[in-house]
Each structure stands twice: as C-alpha cells, then as structure tokens.
Amino acid sequence: MVMVLGLAVAIITMSSFMTSVPIDANSVARWLHLFFGVLWIGLLYYFNFVQVPSMPKIADEHKPAVTGTIAPSALFFFRWAALLTVLTGLWIAMVNGYMVDALTFAGEGAVDLIGVGMWMALVMAFNVWFIIWPAQKKVLGIVEASAEEKAAAAPRALIASRLNTLLSIPMMWAMVSANI
C-alpha cells in the first residue's frame, strides 16, 4: 500500500511540474535508476553493516528467522534491484547517446568518468547474480548442498559482497560527479 501511495504522489508531483520539467524517457529512466540503485546499495549496506555482523550475536534458536525468512526475502529484492539498476542505467546512457563511448572509454571527461562507474556497477551486478546469489542459495539451504559446499560458499559470498561494498563508494562518486 505504501508503494502504491508513493507512486501516486510521485505521479501527482510529476504532473504538477511537467510544464517546467518534462516527463520523457530520460527523466523516467533517471527516476527509476535512482529508485532501484537506492534499493540495491541500501540492501548491500544492510547485509554488510547490519545482518552479517549481527548474526554471531543472535541466539541459535532465533537464527532460522533470519536465514529462513529475512535473508531470502532481502536477497530477492537485492538481486532484482541490482539488475534493474543496471538496465535503467544502460537505458539512460542509450537515450542520451553516450553508452558506447562510456563503455569503451572513447568519450572525454564526464563520459569516461560515467564509464568507470558503469563498469564498476557491471562488476558488482555480476557478483550479485553469479557469485553472491548462487553461494547464498547453498548457505541458506534454498538448494541442496553438502556441508563442505556450504562452508566453501559462505566466504565466497562474503568476499564478493565486501568487494561490492568497496566498489560502491567510488562507483557512486563517478555516477554523481559525471552529472550527465
């Protein structure tokens, strides 16, 4: 209900200012990119700064609530927000005509800077979908895995998640500073 109401307020706000701020593919893509990006990076920080450090402090009888309910739900939003952030970012670059130059570093200044941010985000999204999510499915028991496979998967997911946290800081600077 909150999301529906928020969307309604957003549409009213857009409509109220559309004479001075056009509603076009670029503005919609930027809005969605920001929304999905906040969701993705917010969940990344939740995992790295809240959930993972808190797990050792949680009593064993309460851990299944996190690993069986909270983590799978958070990982659902995390992985889809990652994908939708990347897709909307590529949409913005395409609509504005700098996608190829940014991804190949064939532009100048801000275009190359956004390219650096785009490549960092692509590495991060790859980590989410092809390292973190497959490892977490094993760790959380979503897929069958032996004790050895689970033990190997946990540090793999943690390292990829920590790398994403590290990359998120310069990636956000590149995206905001390019301002294109």
Buried (B, 14 or more C-beta within 10 A) or exposed (E): EEEEEEEEEEEEEBEEEEEEEEEEEEBBBBBBBEBBBEBBBEBBEBBBEEBBEEEEEEEEEEEEEBBEEEBBEBBEBBBBBBBBBBBBBBBBBEBBEBBEBBBEEEBEEBBBBBBBBBBBBBBBBBBBBEBBBBBBBBBBEBEEBEEEBBEBBBEBBBBBBBBBBEBBEEBBBBBEEBEB
